[in-house]
Amino acid sequence: MTKILVVEDEAGLRQGLEINLRLENYETVQAGDGEEAIRLFHSEQPDLILLDLMLPKRSGFEVLDHIRKYSKVPVILLTARGQETDKVRGLRGGADDYVTKPFGLQELFARIDAVMRRSEATTAARVVCEDDLIKLDPSTREASARNQRLKLSPKEFDLLMYLFKNKERVVPRDELLSRVWNYRVDLNLNSRTVDTHVTRLRRKLQKAVGTEAAVIVAVAKIGYRYLGEASTAA
């Protein structure tokens, strides 16, 4: 699950962002000042940071400068300032995007998605995911199970990749709809599309590894989890 560090000194806005981000299936941590932001950046290792510029103790610019000494984690600036000079300073300082208050939640979510896609595309193109059972190459979109090539649809590949990257936990259906299909979770869409794709994917994996054991398991009323090699042992 994507972890977002929300750095905002206004408690009401900070808590409101946390609630709405969690509804979008993001994990969140909060900081109310610049020093706490730096501490949580190091301890929590977030996947993305929403950073206000007007902060007590240390400004958003100082926090951004510190972050860029250690990491290329995506940063979106949140501020009431509308001056072009602040935007330019933030972007030149390493911020990935900039949203001026007041902003709409849908605009913020769209910017988060866009920034994360760019970040993931940059890293995923170089990272091959594999264990003792499967191998997934994002750069070529090729998948194999026990050295047998899997013929997966684009969505099946994305689904398997997401489950693999989150194999330490059960992934809820709503999260899969949001992250793999880019559907909004508040639209009450039928999750059968997830079930159908998982069923097809599971059959292909079972055929490739020559077992009836579940490589991907369903957890009632929650979602799915990739078990991999451990579930196929005799």
Phi, psi and omega per residue, in radians:
M1 nan 2.346 -3.138
T2 -1.164 2.255 -3.140
K3 -1.810 2.215 -3.126
I4 -2.029 2.232 3.030
L5 -1.600 2.053 3.134
V6 -1.722 2.003 -3.123
V7 -1.951 1.841 -3.051
E8 -2.716 2.235 -3.080
D9 -1.422 -0.342 3.114
E10 -1.427 1.931 -2.994
A11 -1.032 -0.747 -3.105
G12 -1.079 -0.785 3.125
L13 -1.171 -0.721 -3.136
R14 -1.065 -0.794 -3.138
Q15 -1.212 -0.628 3.090
G16 -1.117 -0.712 3.086
L17 -1.109 -0.731 -3.137
E18 -1.054 -0.810 -3.119
I19 -1.051 -0.837 -3.083
N20 -1.243 -0.580 3.077
L21 -1.185 -0.673 3.102
R22 -1.147 -0.609 3.070
L23 -1.125 -0.424 3.094
E24 -1.611 0.211 3.089
N25 1.217 0.578 2.968
Y26 -1.772 2.527 2.964
E27 -1.504 2.466 -3.084
T28 -2.284 2.637 2.917
V29 -2.319 2.659 -3.008
Q30 -2.126 2.543 3.009
A31 -2.377 2.394 -3.100
G32 -1.798 -0.071 3.100
D33 -2.652 3.002 -3.049
G34 -1.153 -0.668 -3.126
E35 -1.180 -0.718 3.097
E36 -1.140 -0.627 3.120
A37 -1.060 -0.773 -3.141
I38 -1.141 -0.721 3.131
R39 -1.096 -0.791 -3.120
L40 -1.243 -0.542 3.065
F41 -1.004 -0.758 -3.122
H42 -1.329 -0.695 -3.040
S43 -1.429 -0.586 -3.041
E44 -1.697 -0.370 -3.126
Q45 0.838 1.102 -3.103
P46 -1.182 2.792 3.099
D47 -1.514 -0.359 3.127
L48 -2.732 2.615 -3.131
I49 -2.199 2.230 2.958
L50 -1.707 2.023 -2.926
L51 -2.164 2.014 3.029
D52 -1.315 2.570 3.129
L53 -1.488 -0.632 -3.076
M54 -1.557 1.546 -3.079
L55 -2.144 2.596 3.000
P56 -1.315 2.786 3.071
K57 1.297 -1.019 3.047
R58 -2.462 2.347 -3.060
S59 -1.232 2.876 3.085
G60 -1.060 -0.608 3.105
F61 -1.123 -0.705 3.107
E62 -1.144 -0.721 3.114
V63 -1.094 -0.772 3.136
L64 -1.072 -0.766 3.115
D65 -1.037 -0.724 3.140
H66 -1.136 -0.798 -3.117
I67 -1.031 -0.751 -3.063
R68 -1.245 -0.216 3.033
K69 -1.303 -0.370 -3.029
Y70 -2.103 -0.377 -2.943
S71 -2.676 2.727 3.018
K72 -1.854 0.365 3.136
V73 -0.947 2.394 -3.141
P74 -1.047 2.396 3.131
V75 -2.268 2.218 3.020
I76 -1.977 2.167 -3.130
L77 -1.451 2.367 3.055
L78 -2.061 2.149 -3.105
T79 -2.752 2.708 3.056
A80 -1.464 -0.204 -3.141
R81 -1.267 2.356 3.138
G82 -1.976 0.017 -3.090
Q83 -1.166 2.418 -3.138
E84 -1.070 -0.587 -3.105
T85 -1.089 -0.647 3.118
D86 -1.183 -0.710 3.119
K87 -1.089 -0.815 -3.128
V88 -1.104 -0.756 3.138
R89 -1.070 -0.754 -3.140
G90 -1.144 -0.779 -3.128
L91 -1.178 -0.706 3.100
R92 -1.219 -0.416 3.110
G93 -1.408 -0.073 3.063
G94 2.036 0.029 3.082
A95 -1.202 2.605 -3.111
D96 -1.612 -0.415 3.130
D97 -2.820 3.061 -2.992
Y98 -2.613 2.217 3.094
V99 -2.187 2.251 -3.114
T100 -1.695 2.285 3.084
K101 -1.248 2.557 -0.110
P102 -1.371 2.488 -3.123
F103 -2.169 2.700 3.084
G104 -1.479 2.571 -3.129
L105 -1.087 -0.678 -3.119
Q106 -1.136 -0.644 3.067
E107 -1.126 -0.762 3.139
L108 -1.086 -0.801 3.141
F109 -1.065 -0.708 3.138
A110 -1.111 -0.699 3.133
R111 -1.203 -0.678 3.080
I112 -1.067 -0.825 3.141
D113 -1.042 -0.761 -3.109
A114 -1.140 -0.774 3.140
V115 -1.134 -0.726 3.141
M116 -1.166 -0.658 3.106
R117 -1.091 -0.751 3.118
R118 -1.111 -0.742 -3.128
S119 -1.157 -0.779 -3.123
E120 -1.173 -0.643 3.133
A121 -1.123 -0.639 -3.129
T122 -1.174 -0.756 -3.094
T123 -1.469 -0.670 -3.066
A124 -1.133 -0.534 -3.122
A125 -1.090 -0.320 -3.093
R126 -1.908 -0.177 -2.997
V127 -1.891 2.062 3.042
V128 -1.614 2.241 3.130
C129 -1.705 2.221 3.135
E130 -2.737 2.709 2.981
D131 -2.441 -2.790 -3.111
D132 -1.259 -0.193 -3.081
L133 -1.877 -0.901 -3.029
I134 -2.155 2.859 3.051
K135 -2.430 2.231 -3.125
L136 -2.168 2.161 -3.139
D137 -1.966 1.777 -3.090
P138 -1.107 -0.506 -3.089
S139 -1.217 -0.574 3.133
T140 -1.874 -0.149 -3.092
R141 1.067 0.569 3.116
E142 -1.790 2.501 3.139
A143 -2.324 2.539 3.087
S144 -2.532 2.702 3.074
A145 -2.285 2.091 -3.050
R146 0.846 0.834 3.085
N147 1.163 0.170 3.041
Q148 -1.747 2.138 -3.090
R149 -1.137 2.357 3.109
L150 -1.727 2.295 3.063
K151 -1.639 1.660 -3.078
L152 -1.915 2.535 2.992
S153 -1.248 2.826 3.113
P154 -0.946 -0.714 -3.120
K155 -1.258 -0.611 3.078
E156 -1.128 -0.678 3.096
F157 -1.100 -0.823 3.141
D158 -1.078 -0.697 -3.141
L159 -1.121 -0.833 3.140
L160 -1.115 -0.695 3.116
M161 -1.080 -0.758 -3.107
Y162 -1.178 -0.741 3.108
L163 -1.128 -0.686 3.129
F164 -1.099 -0.795 -3.109
K165 -1.171 -0.340 -3.129
N166 -2.048 0.557 -3.004
K167 -1.203 -0.187 3.126
E168 -1.386 -0.030 -3.079
R169 -2.610 2.938 3.017
V170 -1.437 2.251 -3.133
V171 -1.710 2.082 -3.133
P172 -1.104 2.635 3.119
R173 -1.023 -0.731 -3.131
D174 -1.054 -0.653 3.125
E175 -1.174 -0.684 3.099
L176 -1.130 -0.726 3.086
L177 -1.062 -0.685 -3.112
S178 -1.285 -0.799 -3.002
R179 -1.525 -0.600 -3.095
V180 -1.636 -0.695 -3.110
W181 -1.725 -0.157 -3.105
N182 1.046 0.575 3.060
Y183 -1.571 2.531 3.041
R184 -1.330 2.346 -3.027
V185 -1.302 -0.234 -3.113
D186 -1.601 0.171 -3.126
L187 -1.611 0.008 3.117
N188 0.974 0.728 3.130
L189 -1.296 2.605 -3.126
N190 -1.219 2.173 -3.106
S191 -1.380 0.074 3.114
R192 -1.082 -0.457 3.106
T193 -1.093 -0.623 3.064
V194 -1.157 -0.829 -3.123
D195 -1.028 -0.738 -3.123
T196 -1.105 -0.796 -3.137
H197 -1.169 -0.683 3.123
V198 -1.128 -0.718 3.122
T199 -1.043 -0.812 3.117
R200 -1.106 -0.766 -3.128
L201 -1.116 -0.736 -3.123
R202 -1.113 -0.699 3.118
R203 -1.102 -0.723 3.130
K204 -1.134 -0.699 3.119
L205 -1.169 -0.765 -3.135
Q206 -1.112 -0.684 3.118
K207 -1.138 -0.707 -3.101
A208 -1.194 -0.659 -3.085
V209 -1.632 -0.095 3.072
G210 1.204 0.768 3.132
T211 -2.555 2.698 3.048
E212 -1.662 -0.081 -3.138
A213 -1.154 2.661 -3.085
A214 -1.377 2.066 3.036
V215 -1.448 -0.600 3.031
I216 -2.102 2.202 -3.084
V217 -1.920 2.589 3.061
A218 -1.662 2.415 3.050
V219 -1.965 2.046 -2.988
A220 -0.874 2.284 3.055
K221 1.140 0.168 3.140
I222 -2.135 -1.247 -3.081
G223 3.059 -2.392 -3.027
Y224 -2.350 2.731 3.080
R225 -2.452 2.358 3.042
Y226 -1.437 2.165 3.134
L227 -1.797 -0.532 3.082
G228 1.205 -2.459 -2.995
E229 -1.037 -0.639 -3.074
A230 -1.039 -0.557 -3.079
S231 -1.464 -0.193 -3.078
T232 -1.803 0.057 3.132
A233 -1.175 2.527 -3.104
A234 -1.227 nan nan
